[in-house]
């Protein structure tokens, strides 16, 4: 009997030892300490994005606020955009299977080129995230989950243009949160800065917001645009054309892109909106006549003109332009493609002043004053009206940066009336001359 109890005691010790070892190994094998609140937030954002995009994630998402991961992956920069969280394509670390490691970091450590295979999307959240307001927390988590989606669509090693990579993720996060403090500085940069689209990043959220404002189904548009084969990351015109080619309302988007930056709440086409948008707007710059402007591709500008009295003004838009012009607060005339219109800056015109044809005073009438660049002479109420040769209001060498504009109300224009002109540049590859 004594021998039996002796052996039974050793058995109990071995059982306890085995259970302890299993517990330790289980603890070590976890990717990070459990964080129920963070896991819940990730799951909710993932479910929302899957519903919006019709895409089901195939890689698990591992989220952590563990100090070790923070020290490895959280970095500070001047913009402050990377101080809160980051997402990485990760695999188990061969040197320590209890840890996840970014495949890029593993490639640098081992010197072996990565195949692009990854096991999980690792989201590392900084301690600073905990002090954010609730909408900002939601926006930030959805932003990083959206990066996981991007990797599943294009691959872990395929770079995207910054305006696509971060701009769409920022828009997705802000849309999920309904706007937050994180989007305020991005909106301000988008609405006020003269930047080409390839120079934008997080602030390109405004581009995707205006797509939605123009009636585009942006979630579906993004999913199709990120479906391979893809343009080269540096081929900005190809990326721009890719999105435009998938749009149902391409011309409307291009026409109103600059128009919306006026932020005119009483005229929808001259406004834009999106989750968390600020009250900022693009500066309206005075422009004299005659004077030309060359606009850099994908930069939007607003010009205001004071029309000269008793002259004919020729307005030409070159090289597949898009935009609009509005006289005061009247109806808007848009442009898609080329535009060539002459306007008589005279408040009233008598029937006899136009020869045999009496002008129709209705808003839709287009009185023809002259054409083909010739000097035109007309009379207004019996007084000679000397008209200078028509001049290009906007001028530029070919497709490279040729300005875009459009006029609001054709017909007789009151002298010295203010004209608000929205201008963006043609969506043509720089190589086109």
Buried (B, 14 or more C-beta within 10 A) or exposed (E): EEEEEEEEEEEEEEEEEEEEEEEEEEEEEEBBEEBEEBBEBBEBBBEBBBEBBEBEBEBEBBBBBBEEBBEBBBEEEEEEBEBBBBBBBBBBBEEEEEBBBBBBBBBEEEEEEBEEEBBBBBBBBBEBBEEBEEBBBBBBBBBBBBBBBBBBBBBBBBEBBBBBBBBBBBBBBBBBBEBBEBBBBBBBBBBBEEBEBBBBBBBBBBBBBBBBBBEBBBBBBBBEBBEEEBBEBEBBBBBBBBBEEBBEEBBBBBBBBBBBBBBBEEBEBBBBEBBBBBEBBBEBEEBEBBEBBEBBBBBBBBBEBBBBEBBBBBBBBBBBBBBBBBBEEEEBBBBBEEBEBBBBBBBEBEEEBBEEEEBEEEEEEEBEBBEEEEEBEBBBEEEEBEBEEBBBBBBBEEBBBBBBBBBBBBBBBBBEBBBBBBBBBBBBBEEEE
